[in-house]
Amino acid sequence: MARVLADGKTKFTILTTKPVNPAAPTATELNAGIDLSCDILTSDFTWTATDSDKIAEKALCDKGNSNAIGAGNYSAGITLWRKYATGGGPDTAAETGWAALLEKGSEVYGYARESDKDSTEAWEAADEIYLGGSVVTDTPQRTDGSGFVKRRIPMEPQRMYDNIVVAAGA
């Protein structure tokens, strides 16, 4: 088995409408979504599970802690490059992701694939999705002003699905 470098291998797509089955979106649904793979900074892309809640409930006779694992927790946020048309002004045709995420409280469905496929390859049935689900956006934040014009968009995960696959069908 060969190992695969992660460079250029993460595909990230958002859907502005709920898939028929959010735990198993189809390739048709995902390919019709907004592919942000080339619009997001790698350095602070946050789309991951974090430590679950811990429940400390032990018997009187137990020595030491023996926590149970509780509800899962997730962390999500992205930084998008802003795009401007030649001659000035935002390039609205190239900023569909920004338009979908710029308002605080927007609900979108995001899905991330990290595999041996390049991020530019289309979604296919049976592709692994390491994390997908619904998030609500917070107010976009200006970054430090160095480099390109970009905005950080914090997200609050709502219902997430770990290690799922793209469903067959339309």
C-alpha positions as CSV (number, residue, x, y, z in Angstrom):
1,M,0.0,0.0,0.0
2,A,1.3,3.4,-1.0
3,R,0.9,6.4,1.3
4,V,-0.5,9.6,-0.3
5,L,0.6,13.1,0.3
6,A,-2.3,15.3,1.3
7,D,-1.2,18.2,-0.9
8,G,-4.0,19.1,-3.3
9,K,-6.2,16.1,-2.2
10,T,-8.9,17.8,-0.1
11,K,-12.2,18.5,-2.0
12,F,-14.6,20.8,-0.2
13,T,-18.1,21.5,-1.5
14,I,-21.0,23.3,0.0
15,L,-24.7,22.9,-0.9
16,T,-27.2,25.8,-0.3
17,T,-30.1,23.4,-0.2
18,K,-30.4,20.3,2.0
19,P,-29.6,17.1,0.2
20,V,-32.3,14.4,0.2
21,N,-30.2,12.4,2.7
22,P,-27.6,14.6,4.4
23,A,-25.9,11.5,5.7
24,A,-25.4,10.2,2.2
25,P,-25.5,12.9,-0.5
26,T,-25.3,11.7,-4.1
27,A,-22.6,12.6,-6.6
28,T,-25.2,14.5,-8.6
29,E,-26.1,16.7,-5.6
30,L,-22.4,17.3,-4.7
31,N,-21.3,18.1,-8.2
32,A,-24.2,20.6,-8.5
33,G,-22.9,22.3,-5.4
34,I,-20.3,25.1,-5.0
35,D,-16.8,23.6,-5.1
36,L,-14.6,25.8,-2.8
37,S,-11.5,23.6,-3.1
38,C,-9.5,26.3,-4.9
39,D,-11.0,29.2,-3.0
40,I,-10.0,28.3,0.6
41,L,-6.7,28.8,2.3
42,T,-5.2,25.6,3.5
43,S,-3.4,27.2,6.4
44,D,-6.6,27.6,8.5
45,F,-9.2,25.3,6.9
46,T,-11.0,23.9,9.9
47,W,-13.4,21.0,9.2
48,T,-13.0,18.4,11.8
49,A,-14.3,16.5,14.8
50,T,-12.9,17.6,18.1
51,D,-13.0,15.9,21.5
52,S,-16.4,14.7,22.6
53,D,-18.0,15.7,25.8
54,K,-17.0,13.7,28.8
55,I,-19.4,12.3,31.3
56,A,-17.9,11.6,34.7
57,E,-20.3,9.2,36.3
58,K,-18.7,6.5,38.4
59,A,-19.8,4.1,41.1
60,L,-18.8,4.8,44.7
61,C,-16.4,1.9,44.7
62,D,-14.5,3.1,41.5
63,K,-11.0,4.6,42.1
64,G,-9.9,7.2,39.6
65,N,-11.9,8.6,36.7
66,S,-13.5,6.5,34.1
67,N,-15.3,9.0,31.9
68,A,-17.9,7.9,29.3
69,I,-17.8,9.5,25.9
70,G,-20.8,11.9,25.4
71,A,-22.0,14.1,22.6
72,G,-19.6,14.7,19.6
73,N,-18.2,18.1,19.0
74,Y,-16.9,19.7,15.8
75,S,-14.9,22.7,14.7
76,A,-15.5,24.5,11.4
77,G,-14.4,27.6,9.6
78,I,-12.8,28.7,6.4
79,T,-11.0,31.6,4.9
80,L,-12.0,32.6,1.3
81,W,-10.1,34.8,-1.1
82,R,-12.2,37.6,-2.4
83,K,-12.2,37.9,-6.2
84,Y,-12.4,41.2,-8.2
85,A,-13.1,41.8,-11.8
86,T,-10.6,43.4,-14.1
87,G,-11.4,47.1,-14.0
88,G,-12.7,46.9,-10.4
89,G,-15.6,45.6,-8.3
90,P,-16.3,42.2,-7.0
91,D,-16.4,39.4,-9.6
92,T,-19.9,38.1,-8.7
93,A,-19.7,35.2,-11.2
94,A,-16.5,33.9,-9.5
95,E,-17.8,34.5,-5.9
96,T,-20.7,32.1,-5.6
97,G,-19.2,30.7,-2.4
98,W,-18.8,34.2,-0.9
99,A,-22.4,35.0,-1.8
100,A,-23.6,31.8,-0.1
101,L,-21.6,32.4,3.1
102,L,-21.4,36.1,3.6
103,E,-24.6,36.6,5.8
104,K,-24.4,35.7,9.4
105,G,-26.9,32.8,10.1
106,S,-26.7,31.2,6.6
107,E,-27.2,27.5,6.8
108,V,-25.2,25.4,4.3
109,Y,-24.3,21.8,4.0
110,G,-20.6,21.1,3.6
111,Y,-18.8,17.9,2.6
112,A,-15.0,17.2,2.5
113,R,-13.2,14.4,0.8
114,E,-9.6,13.7,1.5
115,S,-8.3,10.7,-0.5
116,D,-5.9,9.7,-3.3
117,K,-8.0,11.8,-5.7
118,D,-7.1,15.3,-6.6
119,S,-9.4,18.0,-5.2
120,T,-10.3,19.0,-8.7
121,E,-11.8,15.6,-9.6
122,A,-15.5,15.3,-9.6
123,W,-17.5,13.5,-6.9
124,E,-18.3,9.9,-7.6
125,A,-20.5,7.3,-5.9
126,A,-18.6,5.6,-3.1
127,D,-16.2,8.4,-2.6
128,E,-15.3,8.7,1.1
129,I,-16.4,11.9,2.9
130,Y,-14.4,12.3,6.0
131,L,-16.9,14.8,7.4
132,G,-20.1,16.3,6.1
133,G,-23.2,18.0,7.5
134,S,-24.9,21.3,8.2
135,V,-23.3,24.4,9.5
136,V,-24.5,28.0,10.3
137,T,-22.2,30.8,9.4
138,D,-21.1,33.6,11.7
139,T,-20.1,37.1,10.5
140,P,-17.2,37.1,8.1
141,Q,-14.0,38.5,9.7
142,R,-11.3,40.6,8.1
143,T,-7.9,39.0,8.3
144,D,-4.7,40.8,9.2
145,G,-4.5,42.6,5.9
146,S,-1.3,41.0,4.7
147,G,-1.2,39.3,1.4
148,F,-4.5,39.0,-0.5
149,V,-7.9,40.3,0.3
150,K,-9.7,37.5,2.2
151,R,-12.3,36.9,4.9
152,R,-12.4,34.2,7.6
153,I,-15.9,32.7,8.0
154,P,-16.5,31.0,11.4
155,M,-19.1,28.2,11.3
156,E,-21.2,26.5,13.9
157,P,-21.7,22.8,13.1
158,Q,-25.3,21.7,13.6
159,R,-25.6,18.1,12.5
160,M,-22.5,16.4,11.3
161,Y,-21.8,12.9,9.8
162,D,-18.4,11.2,10.2
163,N,-16.8,8.9,7.7
164,I,-19.7,8.6,5.2
165,V,-19.7,7.8,1.5
166,V,-21.3,9.4,-1.6
167,A,-24.5,7.5,-2.4
168,A,-25.3,6.1,-5.8
169,G,-28.1,7.6,-7.8
170,A,-29.2,11.0,-8.8
